[in-house]
Amino acid sequence: MAKAKSKAGYMISAIAEQYGIHPQTLRLYEREGLLKPSRSEGNTRLYTPDDLERLEVILHLIRDLGVNLAGVEIILNMRAKMSEMQAQIQEFVATLNRELVSRSARPALADERNSLIPVVNVRVPAPSVRRKT
């Protein structure tokens, strides 16, 4: 049985000292849902490099830009949504590129080369002329 990979974790006291904040501040950020550190088997908070990156963003917003905790939550949620949308756009572009490659693999009719949508040639029968009798 293979062991699950675990990321390195830093304890709350080390993080508080490194960033010059009180451990209660980190607990507050966790209560507010801004940080979600993992827990050890002994229920000790363990901060991963991803948590530290998020903490740096939070501290920048609070210290440098004067954003309150409610604003920080909104900004972090918007960043997450923007990342999701960026991934969707990249997938859409990849799909378009695959479609272009598949279309370029087959010979196109003259009318189809510059069209945005497929061109279907339909022959309309000529109207019959009625003669007066």
C-alpha positions as a LaTeX table, in Angstrom:
\begin{tabular}{lrrr}
\hline
Residue & $x$ (\AA) & $y$ (\AA) & $z$ (\AA) \\
\hline
Met1 & 0.00 & 0.00 & 0.00 \\
Ala2 & 1.47 & 3.38 & $-1.01$ \\
Lys3 & 1.52 & 6.27 & 1.43 \\
Ala4 & $-0.27$ & 9.45 & 0.48 \\
Lys5 & 1.99 & 12.38 & $-0.31$ \\
Ser6 & 1.95 & 15.05 & 2.35 \\
Lys7 & 3.15 & 18.61 & 1.96 \\
Ala8 & 5.48 & 20.18 & 4.47 \\
Gly9 & 3.56 & 21.93 & 7.21 \\
Tyr10 & 4.58 & 24.78 & 9.47 \\
Met11 & 3.15 & 25.23 & 12.96 \\
Ile12 & 1.18 & 28.31 & 13.92 \\
Ser13 & 3.89 & 29.70 & 16.22 \\
Ala14 & 6.52 & 29.61 & 13.46 \\
Ile15 & 4.18 & 31.32 & 10.97 \\
Ala16 & 3.13 & 33.98 & 13.48 \\
Glu17 & 6.75 & 34.81 & 14.25 \\
Gln18 & 7.77 & 34.78 & 10.57 \\
Tyr19 & 5.02 & 37.22 & 9.54 \\
Gly20 & 5.03 & 39.33 & 12.70 \\
Ile21 & 1.44 & 38.60 & 13.70 \\
His22 & $-0.14$ & 37.11 & 16.79 \\
Pro23 & $-1.23$ & 33.44 & 16.63 \\
Gln24 & $-4.75$ & 34.58 & 17.55 \\
Thr25 & $-4.82$ & 36.59 & 14.30 \\
Leu26 & $-4.15$ & 33.40 & 12.34 \\
Arg27 & $-6.92$ & 31.66 & 14.30 \\
Leu28 & $-9.25$ & 34.56 & 13.48 \\
Tyr29 & $-8.44$ & 34.26 & 9.77 \\
Glu30 & $-9.28$ & 30.57 & 10.03 \\
Arg31 & $-12.58$ & 31.26 & 11.84 \\
Glu32 & $-13.49$ & 33.80 & 9.15 \\
Gly33 & $-12.77$ & 31.22 & 6.45 \\
Leu34 & $-9.86$ & 33.11 & 4.93 \\
Leu35 & $-7.32$ & 30.39 & 5.75 \\
Lys36 & $-7.85$ & 26.65 & 5.91 \\
Pro37 & $-4.73$ & 25.04 & 7.36 \\
Ser38 & $-4.58$ & 21.26 & 7.50 \\
Arg39 & $-4.44$ & 19.47 & 10.82 \\
Ser40 & $-2.05$ & 16.89 & 12.20 \\
Glu41 & $-3.21$ & 13.76 & 13.97 \\
Gly42 & $-2.84$ & 15.70 & 17.22 \\
Asn43 & $-5.11$ & 18.45 & 15.77 \\
Thr44 & $-2.23$ & 20.94 & 15.40 \\
Arg45 & $-2.65$ & 23.48 & 12.62 \\
Leu46 & $-0.17$ & 22.90 & 9.81 \\
Tyr47 & 0.32 & 25.62 & 7.21 \\
Thr48 & 1.42 & 24.54 & 3.72 \\
Pro49 & 3.26 & 26.72 & 1.19 \\
Asp50 & $-0.12$ & 27.34 & $-0.50$ \\
Asp51 & $-1.53$ & 28.56 & 2.84 \\
Leu52 & 1.47 & 30.86 & 3.24 \\
Glu53 & 0.96 & 32.30 & $-0.24$ \\
Arg54 & $-2.69$ & 32.98 & 0.59 \\
Leu55 & $-1.67$ & 34.53 & 3.94 \\
Glu56 & 0.72 & 36.87 & 2.13 \\
Val57 & $-2.12$ & 38.04 & $-0.12$ \\
Ile58 & $-4.35$ & 38.56 & 2.92 \\
Leu59 & $-1.67$ & 40.53 & 4.75 \\
His60 & $-0.96$ & 42.65 & 1.67 \\
Leu61 & $-4.65$ & 43.51 & 1.31 \\
Ile62 & $-5.00$ & 44.37 & 5.00 \\
Arg63 & $-1.68$ & 46.10 & 5.70 \\
Asp64 & $-0.87$ & 47.80 & 2.41 \\
Leu65 & $-4.30$ & 48.47 & 0.93 \\
Gly66 & $-6.37$ & 48.91 & 4.11 \\
Val67 & $-9.00$ & 46.33 & 3.16 \\
Asn68 & $-11.14$ & 44.96 & 6.01 \\
Leu69 & $-11.81$ & 41.23 & 6.54 \\
Ala70 & $-15.14$ & 41.30 & 4.69 \\
Gly71 & $-13.42$ & 42.94 & 1.71 \\
Val72 & $-10.59$ & 40.41 & 1.84 \\
Glu73 & $-13.12$ & 37.57 & 1.69 \\
Ile74 & $-14.84$ & 39.13 & $-1.34$ \\
Ile75 & $-11.53$ & 39.73 & $-3.12$ \\
Leu76 & $-10.30$ & 36.18 & $-2.48$ \\
Asn77 & $-13.61$ & 34.74 & $-3.74$ \\
Met78 & $-13.42$ & 36.89 & $-6.87$ \\
Arg79 & $-9.83$ & 35.74 & $-7.49$ \\
Ala80 & $-10.95$ & 32.12 & $-7.24$ \\
Lys81 & $-13.83$ & 32.71 & $-9.67$ \\
Met82 & $-11.50$ & 34.49 & $-12.09$ \\
Ser83 & $-9.12$ & 31.54 & $-11.99$ \\
Glu84 & $-12.01$ & 29.17 & $-12.76$ \\
Met85 & $-13.14$ & 31.35 & $-15.66$ \\
Gln86 & $-9.58$ & 31.52 & $-17.01$ \\
Ala87 & $-9.41$ & 27.73 & $-16.98$ \\
Gln88 & $-12.75$ & 27.55 & $-18.82$ \\
Ile89 & $-11.54$ & 30.04 & $-21.43$ \\
Gln90 & $-8.33$ & 28.06 & $-21.94$ \\
Glu91 & $-10.36$ & 24.87 & $-22.42$ \\
Phe92 & $-12.64$ & 26.68 & $-24.91$ \\
Val93 & $-9.62$ & 27.95 & $-26.88$ \\
Ala94 & $-8.13$ & 24.44 & $-26.89$ \\
Thr95 & $-11.44$ & 23.06 & $-28.20$ \\
Leu96 & $-11.51$ & 25.71 & $-30.93$ \\
Asn97 & $-7.92$ & 24.89 & $-31.89$ \\
Arg98 & $-8.73$ & 21.18 & $-32.10$ \\
Glu99 & $-11.74$ & 21.98 & $-34.29$ \\
Leu100 & $-9.61$ & 24.17 & $-36.56$ \\
Val101 & $-7.03$ & 21.42 & $-36.91$ \\
Ser102 & $-9.69$ & 18.85 & $-37.76$ \\
Arg103 & $-11.28$ & 21.17 & $-40.31$ \\
Ser104 & $-7.96$ & 22.00 & $-41.93$ \\
Ala105 & $-7.26$ & 18.28 & $-42.33$ \\
Arg106 & $-10.12$ & 17.90 & $-44.79$ \\
Pro107 & $-10.35$ & 19.86 & $-48.03$ \\
Ala108 & $-12.81$ & 22.72 & $-47.84$ \\
Leu109 & $-15.13$ & 23.81 & $-50.58$ \\
Ala110 & $-14.53$ & 27.26 & $-52.00$ \\
Asp111 & $-17.63$ & 28.67 & $-50.28$ \\
Glu112 & $-16.66$ & 27.24 & $-46.87$ \\
Arg113 & $-13.15$ & 28.67 & $-46.65$ \\
Asn114 & $-14.12$ & 32.12 & $-45.36$ \\
Ser115 & $-17.38$ & 31.34 & $-43.59$ \\
Leu116 & $-17.96$ & 31.42 & $-39.86$ \\
Ile117 & $-20.56$ & 28.69 & $-39.99$ \\
Pro118 & $-20.79$ & 25.69 & $-42.31$ \\
Val119 & $-22.18$ & 26.52 & $-45.72$ \\
Val120 & $-24.80$ & 24.17 & $-47.06$ \\
Asn121 & $-25.57$ & 24.42 & $-50.74$ \\
Val122 & $-29.24$ & 23.84 & $-51.34$ \\
Arg123 & $-30.65$ & 23.75 & $-54.82$ \\
Val124 & $-33.98$ & 25.41 & $-55.08$ \\
Pro125 & $-36.10$ & 24.18 & $-57.97$ \\
Ala126 & $-36.97$ & 26.84 & $-60.50$ \\
Pro127 & $-40.56$ & 28.03 & $-60.20$ \\
Ser128 & $-42.80$ & 26.59 & $-62.82$ \\
Val129 & $-44.35$ & 29.09 & $-65.22$ \\
Arg130 & $-48.07$ & 28.75 & $-65.67$ \\
Arg131 & $-49.51$ & 29.62 & $-69.00$ \\
Lys132 & $-52.83$ & 31.27 & $-69.37$ \\
Thr133 & $-55.29$ & 29.21 & $-71.25$ \\
\hline
\end{tabular}
